[in-house]
Amino acid sequence: MAGLTELVERAAAPGVVAAIDDPGGGELAVVGRATLDGAPMTRDTVFRIASVTKPVLAAAALVLVQRGTVGLDDDVARWLPPLGSVRVLRDPAGPLDDTVPLARPITVRHLLESSSGMGFVSDFGAPVMELLRERLHQGPPDPDSMPPTDEWVALLDQVPLVHQPGAGWSYNTGYELLGIVLARAAGTTLGEVLAETLFEPLGMADSGFWTASGRLGDEVAAGPDGLCVLDPPAGAYTRPPAFESGAGGLVSTVDDLLRFGRMLRSRGADVLTEESVRAMTTAHVPPQPGNVFMDGAGWGYGGGVDVAAGRPWQVPGRYGWIGGSGTAFYLYPNGRIAVWLSQLQLRGPDDYSAIGEFLTYAASA
C-alpha cells in the first residue's frame, strides 16, 4: 500500500496537510502550496476548518454541562426567546405558510443532536432552504456575510422548523444556535468559551475564529477556468467576526486538531469526563436514509458515527465530520486519529473526490 505522502500527492487540492495518529505512532504529510501564487504548504499552515468546528463546539458544550452552566434538557428559549414562538412546517419540502405550532420546547440536547428542526434538509430545492440562506445566511462559511449576533437572533422566528424538536434530523443551523446559547449562558463570547474550556487547557494555540499568525493560506474553489481564490490569506479570517459561527467558523492547524483528538482518545483527559466522551461518540440519531449530509452514518454530538461499513472509508464506531472547506477530522474505535486539511472547497456534501482515498487509507488498519 502507498504511504501517506504518496497518497496525498495524488490529491486534486493545490496543497494538503494530512496526519494519521495512532497510540503507538503515526504519519504526517505536507504537500503542495498554501496559496495559488506559490507560498509553500507547511505543517503549521492555518486552515479554515468549516464544519469540523462542530465536534469542537460539542466538546465545549459538554464541559459547560459538566459544570452545570447549561443542562441538556434546558429550554433554549431561555437564551433565544424567538425560538419560543417559532412555527413548524407541516412538510419539510412544502410551502412556507403551511405550518403548525411548536409541540415541545427546543432543548440543548436537541441542538447537540441536530434534532431541533432548525436547519438544512436534503432537498436543496425546498422553499425553506432558500429562506435559510437569505434570512440566516446559511451556506459555506463567510464571516463577512453574517450580521452581528443579536441581529441574526432577531430573525429566528421568521424561519420555520423543518420538523418538531426531537422528531428528525436537520443540518447546520442548530450548531449556530448552540454556539449562541453557550456564550449567553457563560456571559461571554463564544470565542472566550472555546478558549477557556478547550483551547487553553489543550494547548490549541492556533485555533479560534480568526488568526493574526500570518500563516493562513488561500481558500479556493474549482471554477470553469480553473481554481479561483474565495478568500486570500489577508482576508475575512484575519479580524474578529461580527458573528462567531459555532457551525463552521473556526480556523485551526493539524497539530491543534491532533491535540483535540488525543483528548477524546484518552477519554477526556482533564477536560471531559469519560461519560461526556462516550456521549459525543455515540449515535443518538440513527442513519437517515437518503440524507445527503449523513452518508449513511448516525449522529452523535458534533459529528457522525458510523453504524455500518457501507463505504470503503467507514468503520463502525468511527466518529467525526467533514468540513466543506476541504477538511476532515475522525477518531476511530482503535484510537486512530485522522486529520485532512486542504484549502479546496468541496463541491457539495457528497464530494469525496480528494478526501475519500485518504479516509479509506485511514480505515485500513
C-alpha positions as CSV (number, residue, x, y, z in Angstrom):
1,M,0.0,0.0,0.0
2,A,1.2,3.5,-0.8
3,G,2.3,5.6,2.1
4,L,0.5,8.7,3.3
5,T,2.7,11.2,1.4
6,E,2.3,9.4,-1.9
7,L,-1.4,9.2,-1.4
8,V,-1.7,13.0,-0.6
9,E,0.5,13.9,-3.6
10,R,-2.3,12.4,-5.8
11,A,-4.9,14.7,-4.3
12,A,-6.5,17.3,-6.6
13,A,-6.1,20.1,-4.0
14,P,-3.2,22.6,-4.5
15,G,-1.9,21.8,-1.0
16,V,-2.7,19.4,1.8
17,V,-1.6,18.7,5.4
18,A,-2.7,15.2,6.5
19,A,-2.0,13.2,9.6
20,I,-2.6,9.7,10.8
21,D,-2.1,9.4,14.6
22,D,-2.1,6.0,16.3
23,P,-1.5,5.4,20.0
24,G,1.9,4.0,19.1
25,G,3.0,6.4,16.4
26,G,1.8,8.0,13.2
27,E,2.4,9.6,9.8
28,L,2.3,13.2,8.6
29,A,2.3,14.5,5.0
30,V,2.8,18.2,4.0
31,V,2.3,18.6,0.2
32,G,1.9,21.4,-2.3
33,R,1.2,25.1,-1.9
34,A,-0.7,27.1,0.7
35,T,-1.5,29.8,-1.9
36,L,-2.0,29.8,-5.6
37,D,0.8,32.2,-6.1
38,G,3.2,29.6,-4.7
39,A,3.7,30.0,-1.0
40,P,4.6,26.5,0.3
41,M,2.4,24.5,2.5
42,T,3.8,24.0,6.0
43,R,3.0,21.9,9.0
44,D,1.8,25.0,10.8
45,T,-0.3,26.4,8.0
46,V,-3.7,27.6,9.4
47,F,-6.8,26.4,7.7
48,R,-10.5,27.4,7.7
49,I,-11.9,24.1,9.1
50,A,-15.6,24.9,8.3
51,S,-17.9,22.1,9.8
52,V,-15.0,20.4,11.6
53,T,-15.9,23.2,14.0
54,K,-18.9,21.2,15.1
55,P,-17.1,18.5,17.1
56,V,-15.1,21.2,18.9
57,L,-18.3,23.1,19.8
58,A,-19.9,19.9,21.1
59,A,-17.0,19.2,23.4
60,A,-17.2,22.8,24.8
61,A,-20.9,22.4,25.3
62,L,-20.3,19.2,27.4
63,V,-17.7,21.0,29.5
64,L,-20.4,23.5,30.4
65,V,-22.9,20.7,31.0
66,Q,-20.4,19.1,33.4
67,R,-20.1,22.4,35.3
68,G,-23.9,22.9,35.4
69,T,-23.8,26.1,33.4
70,V,-26.3,24.6,31.0
71,G,-28.4,21.4,31.2
72,L,-29.0,19.0,28.3
73,D,-32.8,19.4,28.9
74,D,-32.8,23.2,29.3
75,D,-35.2,25.1,27.1
76,V,-33.1,27.2,24.7
77,A,-35.8,29.9,24.5
78,R,-34.3,31.0,27.9
79,W,-31.4,32.4,25.9
80,L,-33.0,32.6,22.4
81,P,-36.6,34.0,23.0
82,P,-37.6,34.0,19.3
83,L,-37.5,30.2,19.3
84,G,-40.4,30.0,21.8
85,S,-42.8,31.2,19.1
86,V,-41.3,29.6,16.0
87,R,-43.7,27.6,13.7
88,V,-43.0,24.1,12.3
89,L,-43.5,23.2,8.6
90,R,-46.2,20.5,8.1
91,D,-44.0,19.2,5.2
92,P,-40.2,20.0,5.2
93,A,-40.3,20.4,1.4
94,G,-43.7,22.2,1.4
95,P,-44.8,25.8,1.3
96,L,-43.6,28.2,4.0
97,D,-47.1,29.2,5.1
98,D,-48.3,25.6,5.8
99,T,-47.2,25.4,9.5
100,V,-48.2,24.1,12.8
101,P,-47.4,25.2,16.4
102,L,-44.3,24.0,18.3
103,A,-45.2,20.8,20.1
104,R,-42.4,20.9,22.7
105,P,-39.5,23.2,23.6
106,I,-36.2,23.0,21.8
107,T,-33.5,21.9,24.3
108,V,-29.7,21.9,24.4
109,R,-29.9,18.2,23.8
110,H,-31.8,18.8,20.6
111,L,-29.2,21.2,19.4
112,L,-26.4,18.8,20.1
113,E,-28.3,16.0,18.3
114,S,-29.1,18.3,15.3
115,S,-32.7,17.3,16.0
116,S,-34.0,20.8,16.8
117,G,-35.8,21.2,13.5
118,M,-33.8,24.3,12.6
119,G,-31.5,23.7,9.6
120,F,-31.0,22.1,6.2
121,V,-32.9,19.3,4.6
122,S,-31.6,17.0,1.8
123,D,-34.0,18.6,-0.7
124,F,-32.0,21.6,-1.8
125,G,-35.0,22.9,-3.8
126,A,-37.2,23.1,-0.7
127,P,-38.5,26.6,-0.1
128,V,-37.1,26.6,3.4
129,M,-33.6,26.1,2.1
130,E,-33.7,29.5,0.3
131,L,-35.1,31.1,3.4
132,L,-32.3,29.7,5.5
133,R,-29.8,31.2,3.0
134,E,-31.5,34.5,2.7
135,R,-32.5,35.3,6.3
136,L,-30.0,33.3,8.3
137,H,-27.1,33.4,5.9
138,Q,-26.6,29.7,6.0
139,G,-24.3,28.2,3.4
140,P,-20.5,27.9,3.0
141,P,-18.9,29.9,5.9
142,D,-18.4,33.5,5.1
143,P,-17.7,35.8,8.1
144,D,-18.2,38.9,6.0
145,S,-21.8,38.0,5.1
146,M,-23.0,37.4,8.6
147,P,-24.8,40.1,10.6
148,P,-24.0,40.8,14.3
149,T,-25.3,38.0,16.5
150,D,-28.2,40.0,18.0
151,E,-29.5,40.9,14.6
152,W,-29.2,37.3,13.5
153,V,-31.1,36.1,16.5
154,A,-33.9,38.6,15.8
155,L,-34.6,36.8,12.5
156,L,-35.0,33.3,14.0
157,D,-38.8,33.4,14.2
158,Q,-39.0,34.2,10.5
159,V,-37.7,30.8,9.6
160,P,-39.9,27.8,10.4
161,L,-38.6,24.5,11.7
162,V,-38.5,21.6,9.3
163,H,-39.7,19.1,11.9
164,Q,-40.8,19.1,15.5
165,P,-37.9,19.1,18.0
166,G,-36.6,15.6,18.5
167,A,-38.6,14.2,15.6
168,G,-36.0,14.3,12.8
169,W,-32.5,15.5,11.8
170,S,-31.6,18.8,10.2
171,Y,-28.2,20.1,9.5
172,N,-26.0,23.1,10.5
173,T,-28.2,25.8,11.9
174,G,-28.7,24.1,15.2
175,Y,-25.0,24.5,15.8
176,E,-25.2,28.2,15.2
177,L,-27.9,28.3,17.9
178,L,-25.8,26.1,20.2
179,G,-22.9,28.5,20.0
180,I,-25.0,31.4,20.9
181,V,-26.6,29.5,23.8
182,L,-23.1,28.7,25.2
183,A,-21.9,32.2,25.0
184,R,-25.1,33.7,26.6
185,A,-25.1,31.1,29.4
186,A,-21.5,31.7,30.2
187,G,-21.9,35.5,30.0
188,T,-19.1,36.0,27.5
189,T,-18.3,35.4,23.8
190,L,-18.2,32.0,22.1
191,G,-14.5,32.6,21.3
192,E,-13.8,33.0,25.0
193,V,-15.9,29.9,25.9
194,L,-13.8,27.8,23.5
195,A,-10.6,29.3,24.7
196,E,-11.3,28.7,28.3
197,T,-12.9,25.2,28.0
198,L,-10.7,23.7,25.3
199,F,-8.0,25.7,23.6
200,E,-6.0,26.8,26.6
201,P,-6.2,23.5,28.5
202,L,-5.2,21.5,25.4
203,G,-2.6,24.0,24.1
204,M,-4.6,24.6,20.9
205,A,-2.9,28.0,20.4
206,D,-3.7,28.4,16.7
207,S,-7.4,27.7,16.9
208,G,-10.1,30.4,17.0
209,F,-12.5,32.4,14.9
210,W,-9.7,34.5,13.3
211,T,-5.9,34.5,13.2
212,A,-3.1,37.1,13.3
213,S,-0.5,34.4,12.7
214,G,0.3,35.3,9.1
215,R,0.1,31.5,8.3
216,L,-3.3,31.4,6.7
217,G,-3.4,30.0,3.2
218,D,-5.9,30.7,0.4
219,E,-9.4,29.4,0.3
220,V,-10.0,28.2,-3.2
221,A,-12.8,26.7,-5.4
222,A,-12.8,25.0,-8.7
223,G,-14.4,27.2,-11.4
224,P,-14.9,26.9,-15.2
225,D,-11.5,28.5,-15.8
226,G,-9.6,26.6,-13.1
227,L,-9.1,27.4,-9.4
228,C,-10.2,30.8,-8.1
229,V,-9.5,32.4,-4.7
230,L,-12.5,32.8,-2.5
231,D,-10.7,34.3,0.5
232,P,-7.0,35.3,0.5
233,P,-4.6,35.0,3.4
234,A,-5.2,38.6,4.4
235,G,-9.0,38.2,4.0
236,A,-12.0,37.6,6.2
237,Y,-10.3,35.4,8.8
238,T,-7.7,37.9,9.9
239,R,-10.1,40.0,12.1
240,P,-12.7,39.3,14.7
241,P,-16.0,38.4,13.0
242,A,-19.3,40.1,13.8
243,F,-20.9,36.6,14.2
244,E,-18.8,33.7,15.8
245,S,-20.2,30.7,13.9
246,G,-20.3,27.6,16.0
247,A,-21.4,25.6,13.0
248,G,-18.4,26.4,10.8
249,G,-16.3,29.4,11.7
250,L,-13.1,28.2,13.2
251,V,-9.6,28.2,11.9
252,S,-7.0,25.6,13.2
253,T,-3.9,23.6,12.4
254,V,-3.1,19.9,12.1
255,D,-1.4,19.8,15.5
256,D,-4.2,21.6,17.2
257,L,-6.7,19.1,15.9
258,L,-4.5,16.2,16.9
259,R,-4.4,17.6,20.4
260,F,-8.2,17.7,20.4
261,G,-8.3,14.1,19.1
262,R,-5.9,12.8,21.6
263,M,-8.0,14.3,24.4
264,L,-11.0,12.3,23.1
265,R,-8.8,9.2,22.7
266,S,-7.7,9.5,26.3
267,R,-11.4,9.5,27.3
268,G,-11.4,13.2,28.1
269,A,-8.1,13.8,29.9
270,D,-8.7,16.6,32.3
271,V,-11.2,18.3,30.0
272,L,-14.2,16.0,29.6
273,T,-15.4,13.1,31.7
274,E,-15.4,9.6,30.2
275,E,-19.2,9.8,30.2
276,S,-19.1,13.0,28.1
277,V,-16.7,11.5,25.5
278,R,-19.0,8.5,25.3
279,A,-22.0,10.8,24.7
280,M,-20.1,12.6,21.9
281,T,-19.2,9.5,20.1
282,T,-22.4,7.5,20.4
283,A,-25.1,7.7,17.7
284,H,-28.1,9.4,19.3
285,V,-29.8,9.8,15.9
286,P,-29.9,6.8,13.6
287,P,-29.0,7.0,9.9
288,Q,-31.4,8.9,7.8
289,P,-32.0,7.0,4.6
290,G,-31.3,9.2,1.5
291,N,-29.9,12.1,3.6
292,V,-27.1,13.6,1.5
293,F,-25.3,15.0,4.6
294,M,-25.3,11.9,6.7
295,D,-23.6,9.5,4.2
296,G,-25.3,6.5,6.0
297,A,-23.9,7.4,9.4
298,G,-25.8,8.1,12.6
299,W,-25.2,11.4,14.5
300,G,-23.5,11.7,17.9
301,Y,-22.8,15.1,19.4
302,G,-20.9,17.3,16.8
303,G,-20.3,14.6,14.3
304,G,-21.3,11.4,12.5
305,V,-20.9,8.0,14.0
306,D,-20.6,5.0,11.6
307,V,-23.0,2.2,12.4
308,A,-22.0,0.0,9.4
309,A,-19.2,-0.3,6.9
310,G,-21.3,0.9,3.9
311,R,-18.5,2.7,2.3
312,P,-14.8,1.8,1.9
313,W,-13.9,4.5,4.4
314,Q,-16.5,3.7,7.1
315,V,-15.7,1.8,10.2
316,P,-18.5,1.0,12.8
317,G,-17.8,3.3,15.8
318,R,-15.8,5.9,13.8
319,Y,-16.7,9.4,15.0
320,G,-16.0,12.8,13.3
321,W,-17.0,15.0,10.4
322,I,-16.0,16.7,7.2
323,G,-15.8,20.5,6.5
324,G,-17.0,22.0,3.3
325,S,-13.7,23.9,3.0
326,G,-11.9,20.6,2.3
327,T,-11.2,19.4,5.8
328,A,-11.9,16.2,7.9
329,F,-11.4,15.0,11.4
330,Y,-12.1,11.4,12.6
331,L,-11.5,9.3,15.6
332,Y,-11.6,5.5,15.1
333,P,-12.5,2.8,17.6
334,N,-8.9,1.6,17.7
335,G,-7.7,5.0,18.8
336,R,-6.5,6.2,15.4
337,I,-7.0,9.9,14.6
338,A,-7.2,11.1,11.0
339,V,-6.9,14.7,10.0
340,W,-7.1,16.1,6.5
341,L,-6.6,19.8,5.9
342,S,-6.8,21.4,2.4
343,Q,-7.9,24.8,1.1
344,L,-10.0,23.4,-1.8
345,Q,-13.8,23.9,-1.1
346,L,-15.9,20.8,-1.7
347,R,-18.4,20.8,-4.5
348,G,-21.1,19.6,-2.1
349,P,-21.8,17.4,0.9
350,D,-21.2,14.2,-1.1
351,D,-17.9,15.3,-2.7
352,Y,-15.3,12.7,-1.6
353,S,-13.0,13.1,-4.6
354,A,-10.0,14.2,-2.6
355,I,-10.9,13.1,0.9
356,G,-12.3,9.6,0.2
357,E,-9.0,8.0,-0.7
358,F,-7.4,9.4,2.5
359,L,-10.3,8.2,4.7
360,T,-10.1,4.7,3.1
361,Y,-6.4,4.6,3.9
362,A,-7.2,5.7,7.5
363,A,-9.8,2.9,7.8
364,S,-7.4,0.2,6.5
365,A,-5.7,-0.6,9.8
